[in-house]
Amino acid sequence: MTQHVIVIGAGIVGVSAAIWLRRAGARVTLLDRAEPGRGTSHGNGGVLAASGVAPVTGPGLLRKAPGMLRDPEFPLFLRWPYVPRLLPWLRRYMGHANDSDTRRISRGLAPIVSDSVAQHKALCADLGLEDWVRGSDYCFAYTNRAAFEAERYTWALRRDAGFVPELIEGGAVQEFDPAFGPEITCLARLADHGFIADPGGYVRALAKAFKGMGGSIRQAEVQDIEVVDEKVTAVLTSDGPLPCDDVLLATGVWSKPLMRKLGVNVPLESERGYHIVYKDAQGGPSRPTMMAAGKFVATPMAEGLRCAGIVEFGGLKAGASKAPLALLRRQAKAAFPHLTATQEIEWLGHRPAPSDSLPLIGQIGTSRVYTAFGHHHIGLTGGPKTGRLIAGLITGQPSNTDLAPYHPQRFGS
């Protein structure tokens, strides 16, 4: 096949698509301003959250949001100078906080995430990278049964997608995992999940394997996409133009300005997320666990325990805030009272958050410019499946998955 595809973005989605495109016989150039796996794909919680079908915008969020912002122990933050720029997106985002839209979004997320472990294993097949993908339980930790019951709506969405938890209560929680403090008296345990113990290293290993398949990796700043007679002809970079037949935008929240150059205005914002790595940790959980009260996930990783979460809106340019990291640190210590570490490493990254919480997967008109970005909280989980779907679309081998919910022009021009 002489078809040349340029994939812009060397995170988990872009690298996955590049591998599947090579398997289909296309000539592929993976293009990013940084090395593979250095951005958001490095800093996520590492969980292959097959049950991640519930969007943040559930019913009642509009009523609850003011109280969340006033509560110093709730993991939601705003950088107030950014609010005027945020408002148009926020209005659309909060407009989906109702039952009908929540169920529609959940149905759209399920095909992307529900077979995550199998999709990661398929991505790694024949590449010698199978050991990167670890099967595990995924637990949700609550202070008590009432706190679990308070999330019955979200658990109903998970049950509809086929995920039914086993409940562990009382002293059995600490017998199950001694890392939990006495405040945790209820665990909801889900089987058939998984995690990646070094997400950034994993993406870099995949990129190296892609290069070994005959793929090309280039580091340059993308300046524009050249379209002639409504067909893409080249990607314009800081190193000059790169001619191509097809382009795939898979560069997360940084895809928005490139979409605007193509005449498509995407309601996409950065949802700033934080993590703390407790290096060489002792006293942490033995499996990935979502701490329900703090809305953060604690995952045992190669480097130590990574606690990742927090929602902060403040754009791409501002540096890290102190309050989200302080809250994350307090909540981690409360959940795991025996936690010790040789060092604490802080990180801030940018989740790409579309106003309807669904990724953008498809072709822009007939331009042969394709999209695979906007995965919000499910980038690592859904990256391989998205890469497989979009590679099939580009090479004329479409799957039987309905891509209509993810159409990149669903928001209009």
N, C-alpha and C positions, 0 to 999 in steps of 0.2 A: 504494500500500500504506500503510495507517495503522499498521502494526506499528511500535512504538517499542522499539528495543533500546538499552540502556545498556551500553557496553563499558568495563569498569573496567581501566585500565592502558594508558598511551600509549607503550609500547615497540613494538618491531617487530611482535610478534604482535598486539597490540591494534589498532595502526594498520592493519595488513594486513587484519584481520577487518573493521574499520570500513569500509574502502574496498570490500571485496567485498560487504558488507551494503548499502552505498549502491547499488552496481551492481545488486543484486537488487531495489532499490526500497524498502528499509526506511528508516524515519526513525531516525537513529542519533545518540546522544550519546556522545562519547568523554570519559571522566572520569578524572582523575588528580590527585593532590595536587601534582604538579610539571608543568612544561612537557613536551611530547612529546620523547622521545629524550634525556632527561637522566640516566637511570639506567644499568642494565646494558647497554642497547642502545647507549649511547654508548661504553662502555669495552671492548667485545669486540675480538677480534683482526682483525675485518673480513673474514675468509675465508668464501667460500661453499663450505663443505667438503662437496661432494657425496659424497665417499668416507667421511664421518664416521659409519660404521656400527659401529664397535668401542667398546663401553662400557669404562669404566675397570676394571670388576670382571671381569677375565679369570681363567681358571684359574691357581691358584698365588698369587694376590694375598695370601691370608691368610698363607701361609708367608713371603712376601717382605716384608710390611708392616713388621715390626719392624726389619729391616735398613734399609729405606727411611727410617724415622724417625730411625735413628741416624746415617745418612749426611748430613753437612752439605752435600754437593753434590747431594743429591736434592731435587727440588722438592715435597716433602710436609711440611706443618707442622701441629702441633696447638697450640692455646692450652690448656694443661693444666687451668686452672680450669673450662673449659667441658666437659671430657670426661664428667663424670657426666650432664649433660643430653644429650650426644651419643650415649651408649651404646645406648639402645633403637633409635635409627635405624641406628647403625653395625652392630649385630648383623644387622638385616634386609638392610642394604646388602652386607655381606660374605657373607651367605648366598647371594648370587647369583654368587659368584666360582667358578663351575664351568662345565664345557663346555656342558652342556645349557641352562642359563639364559643363558649368554653368546650362544649361537647364536640362541636365541629373541629375546633383546633386539635383537641385530643385525638379525634379520629384521623386527622392529618399527620400527627406526630407518630402514631403507632407504626405505620409501615416503615418509617425511617429508623426507629430505635428498637423495636421489639425482638429482632433477631440479631442484636448487636454482636454477641460473642461469636456466633457462627459466621457473621460477615467479616469480623476481624481475622478469624482463622482462615477464611477463604482468601482474604487479601494476602496473608502470610504464606499460603500454600506454595510449595516449591521454591520459596525464597530463603529457607533456613531460619525463619524468624518466629516460628510457632511458640517458642518459649517465652516470648514477650507477653503473650496473652494468658492471663491467669484466671481460671474459673474460681468463683467464690460466691458466698452469700452476699446479700446487701441488706443491712439492717437499718431500721429507723428507730431512734431512741427517744423515749418520752419520759417525763417525770412520773406519769401515772396513766392508768387506763382512761381516765376522763380526757386527758390531753390527746390520746389516740382517737377517742370517739369524736373529739371536736374536729378532726380532719376526715370525718366519714365521707364527705362529698368527694374529696380527692381520692380516697381509697376506693370509692365506687367507680371512679374513672379507671383506676388501675385494674380493678376486678373485671370491668368490661373489656379490658385489653388482655385478660388472661392471667393476671398476677394477683394471687390470693396469699396473704401473709399467714405465717404461723406466729402466734402470740406467745411470748415468754414473759412471765410476770413475777413480781416479788423478789425473793431471794434467789430465784432461779436465774435472774439476770446476771448477778455476780458469779454464779456457778458457771454460766455460759461463757462469760468473759470477765475476769477479775479486774480488768482495767476500769470498768464503770464505777463511778462513785455511788453512794447510797441514794442520791437524788434521782437516779434513773431506776424506775421500778417497772417499766414496760418496754419491751422490744417487739417490733414487728419485723419478722425475718422473712426475706424473700430468697428463694433458691434460684439457681440458673442465671446468675449474673457474673460479673467479672471485673477485673481492673488491670491497669497498666502501671507497673511500679516505677517507671521513669518515662512519662509521656513525651518529653522532649527528645530523649535518647531514642525512643521508639520511632518517632517521626524521622529522625536523622538516619536510623538504620534502614527504614523503608526507602528513604531518598537514595541511600547508597546502593540498595538493591535495585532500585529503578535505573540508576546509572549503569549498573552491571547488566541490565537488560538492553542496553543500547540507548537509553534516554540521555538527554542533555540537560544540564543544570547551569543556569546563568544568573549572575547577581548584577542587578541594575535597577534603577528607578524607572517605573513606568510613568510616562508623561501623557500619553494619549493613545487612542486606538483609531487607526485610519480606516475609514469606510468609504468605498467608491461604488457608486451605483447600487447602494443599499447592501453591499457585501463587504465584509472585512477583508482588508488586504495586508495590513501590517500592524504591529505594535510598535509605537514610537517610544524609545527608551533613552536614558542618559548616555547610552553607548551607541545610539543610532537606531535606525529602523530595523525591525526584524520581520521579514515577509512571512506570511502564514496563510493557511486555508481556513482555519478555525481558531477561535480564542475562547478560553474558559476563564471567567472571573471567579476566583476562589480565594479572595484575599480579605475575608471577613468584613469588618466595619469600614475598612479602607476601600471597599468596592464602591461605596456610595458616590464619591466624586467622579469615578470613571463611568458609572452609570449615568450621571448627570451630563457628562460629555457626549453620551450616546442619546441624549434626549429623554431619559427615563428618570423621573424623580422618585426615589425610593424612601419611604418613611422609615429610616433606620437610625438608631442611636447607639452609642456606646453605653452598655451597662457595665460599669467599672466593677471588677471583682478583685478580691485580695486573697493571698494565702500566706501562711506562716509554715515554714518547714522546721520542725523540731529535729535537728540533726542528731543522728545516733540515738534516737529516742528509746527510752524504757518506760513501761507503764502505759503504753497506748493500746488501742484496740487491735485485735488480730485480723480484722476484716473491715472493708469499707463500711462506714456507718454515717448516716445522716442524723445529725443532732437536731431534732425537730424544733426545739425552742430557739436555737440560734441560727437555724437554716444554713448550717455549714456541714460539709462532709469531712470526715476524718479518715484518711487512707494510709495504711502502712506502705511506705515506699522504700526504694533502695537506699535513699539518702537519709530517711528518717520518717517521722509522722508528718504528713501534710494536712493541715487544716485549711480548707478553702471554702470561700463563700462571700457573703456580704453583697448587698445591692447598693451601688452609689451612682447617682447621675451627676455628671459634671464635665462631660466632653472628653476629648482626646488629649488636650494640651496640658491640663493641670497635673501637677505631681501628686504623689500619694498623700492622703489625708491621715492625720494621726488617730482620729476617733474610731474609724472602722477597724484599724489594726489593734487598738487598745481593747475594743469590744471582743474581737475574735480571740485575743489572748485571754481575757477574763473567762470567756465561755469555755475555752479549751481546758483551762485549769479547773473549772468547776466540774466539767464532765469527767475528766481524768485526773483525779487528785494526786495520783502517784506518778504523774508524768515528769520525767526528767530528760534533759538533753544537753549536749555539749555546746550547742549554738542554736540561735533562732534566726532564720533567714526570711526576710519579708519580700513580698512581690505584689505588684499591681498590674493588672491586664485589662483588656477591653473585650467583653462579650458583644457580638453583633446582634442587636435586638430589633427585629422588624416590629412594626406596630401591631401585627397580628400573630406574632410568636411562631410563625411558620417560615422555614427556609425558602429561598428563591432558587428553584431548580428548573432550568429549561432554556429555550432559545428566545432571544429578543427578535421578534418578527421573523424575517427570513435572512437575517444579517450574518448568520453563522457565528455570532457572538453568543456564548452560552453562559449561564450563571450557576454557581453552586456555593452560595454563602448565606449568612443570616441564620445560623443554627442556634443562636441564643445560648441555652444551657446544655445543648446536646451535641456539641461539635465533635468531641472525641467519640461519643457513643454512636452517632450517626454518620461519621465521616466516611468509613468504608462503603456503607450502603449507598450513600449519596454519590460517591465516586464511581461506583459500579453503574448506577442508574444513568448518570450524565455521560459516562463513556459510551454506554450503549446507544444513547440518543445521538451522540456526535458521529458514531461510526455506523449508524444505520442498523443497529441491533437492539431496538427498544424492548424493554421488559413489559410484563403485564401489569405493572404498578401504574395506577392512574396518577399522572403528574400534574393534573389540572389544579389541585390545591396549592401548588408551589410555583405557579406560573410567574415569571419575573415581571410581567406587565399587568398583574392583577390590580395594582393600585392606580392605574391610569398613567398618563404621561407626566 
